[in-house]
Structures are given as C-alpha cells and as structure tokens.
C-alpha cells in the first residue's frame, strides 16, 4: 500500500515538474509548444525534412514574430523586414 502511494506521489511530482518546464515566460511571442529536453524541435520538422519549410509554416500559423525553443534556449524569430528594421533602430538608439 505504501509503495502504491509513493508511486502515485512520484507521478504527481513528475507531472507538476513537466507542467512547469513547458510554460513559456510572460510576454514571449506565440509559437509551438515546448518539451522539457528537446524544446520545440519536434514541431519544427516537416515531412520533407527541411527546417526552412518548417519555419515558414510557423510564420504562417503564428504571425511575423515567432518564439520557439531549441533545447532550453529561447529563440525569437522576426520574419518581417520592416519590423526587424524598426526593432534594430530602437535597440541601437538605447544602446548608445
């Protein structure tokens, strides 16, 4: 009986840990869900095996600013040239 309770408690703790590891930070751009070890890599693949086609599909689905994870590293991709240009101008202005 005690062993069953320990297994249930361990599964509950693992589920809670898994839930916390897959949450995105506030203000992070929309994108595919993330997994604890591999990040968003399973969602970047496509039947052709081409990463660029997978990224194009993400832009179609989530918009010009997409946030995803490779492992535990967050990546923000800006695919609109005018948006990227204004972003770099604002970063350079505050960086001086």
Backbone torsions as a table, in degrees:
resi	resn	phi	psi	omega
1	UNK	NA	-42.0	179.2
2	UNK	-65.8	-37.6	179.5
3	UNK	-64.2	-38.8	179.0
4	UNK	-65.1	-42.2	178.3
5	UNK	-64.5	-39.5	177.7
6	UNK	-65.2	-40.1	178.3
7	UNK	-65.5	-42.9	178.5
8	UNK	-63.7	-42.1	178.4
9	UNK	-64.9	-41.0	178.9
10	UNK	-64.6	-42.2	177.8
11	UNK	-64.3	-38.6	177.3
12	UNK	-64.2	-44.4	177.9
13	UNK	-64.4	-40.7	177.9
14	UNK	-64.1	-40.6	178.4
15	UNK	-63.5	-41.3	178.6
16	UNK	-65.7	-42.8	177.4
17	UNK	-61.7	-43.6	179.2
18	UNK	-62.0	-42.0	178.8
19	UNK	-62.7	-45.4	-179.7
20	UNK	-66.1	-35.4	-179.2
21	UNK	-72.4	-21.0	-177.9
22	UNK	-97.1	-3.2	177.3
23	UNK	-72.5	143.3	175.4
24	UNK	-96.5	150.8	177.9
25	UNK	-67.2	157.9	177.9
26	UNK	-63.7	140.0	178.3
27	UNK	82.0	-0.2	178.5
28	UNK	-74.0	137.3	-177.2
29	UNK	-61.3	157.5	178.8
30	UNK	-65.7	151.6	-179.8
31	UNK	-179.0	-172.8	-179.2
32	UNK	-70.0	157.8	177.3
33	UNK	-64.7	160.6	-177.6
34	UNK	-115.9	147.1	176.6
35	UNK	-108.7	152.2	-172.7
36	UNK	-57.5	-40.2	-174.4
37	UNK	-101.0	-43.8	-173.5
38	UNK	-95.0	-8.2	-179.1
39	UNK	71.9	-134.6	-178.5
40	UNK	-98.2	8.7	-175.9
41	UNK	-55.3	-39.5	178.9
42	UNK	-61.8	-25.7	-178.9
43	UNK	-87.7	-10.9	179.2
44	UNK	-87.1	-17.6	-178.2
45	UNK	-79.6	157.9	177.4
46	UNK	-140.8	171.7	-177.4
47	UNK	-59.9	-30.6	-179.8
48	UNK	-78.2	-15.3	-179.5
49	UNK	78.2	16.6	-177.8
50	UNK	-102.2	121.2	-178.2
51	UNK	-65.4	-38.1	-178.6
52	UNK	-63.6	-38.2	177.1
53	UNK	-66.4	-38.9	177.1
54	UNK	-62.7	-40.1	178.0
55	UNK	-68.4	-36.9	176.0
56	UNK	-61.8	-40.1	178.6
57	UNK	-65.3	-36.7	176.7
58	UNK	-63.7	-40.8	179.5
59	UNK	-65.4	-40.1	177.4
60	UNK	-62.8	-37.9	-175.3
61	UNK	-82.0	-40.1	-170.4
62	UNK	-110.3	-9.2	178.9
63	UNK	106.7	-176.4	-173.7
64	UNK	-72.3	-18.0	176.0
65	UNK	-116.4	118.3	-175.8
66	UNK	-124.0	134.6	175.2
67	UNK	-112.0	130.0	177.6
68	UNK	-146.9	171.8	-178.0
69	UNK	-121.1	139.1	167.8
70	UNK	-114.4	106.7	-170.5
71	UNK	68.0	-125.1	177.5
72	UNK	-104.2	8.5	-178.5
73	UNK	-92.3	121.5	178.1
74	UNK	-76.7	139.4	178.7
75	UNK	-126.3	132.1	173.6
76	UNK	-116.3	122.1	-178.1
77	UNK	-110.0	126.2	175.7
78	UNK	-108.9	118.2	-175.1
79	UNK	-105.7	-1.1	178.9
80	UNK	-100.5	123.3	-174.9
81	UNK	-61.8	-45.9	-178.1
82	UNK	-65.0	-36.8	177.6
83	UNK	-67.0	-41.2	178.5
84	UNK	-65.0	-40.6	179.9
85	UNK	-63.3	-46.0	179.4
86	UNK	-67.2	-34.3	177.7
87	UNK	-65.0	-45.5	-179.1
88	UNK	-67.9	-33.7	175.9
89	UNK	-63.8	-43.6	-179.6
90	UNK	-67.7	-36.3	178.2
91	UNK	-67.2	-43.2	179.5
92	UNK	-65.9	-35.5	-179.9
93	UNK	-65.7	-39.7	-179.7
94	UNK	-81.9	-15.2	-176.6
95	UNK	-86.0	-14.4	-175.3
96	UNK	-74.6	NA	NA
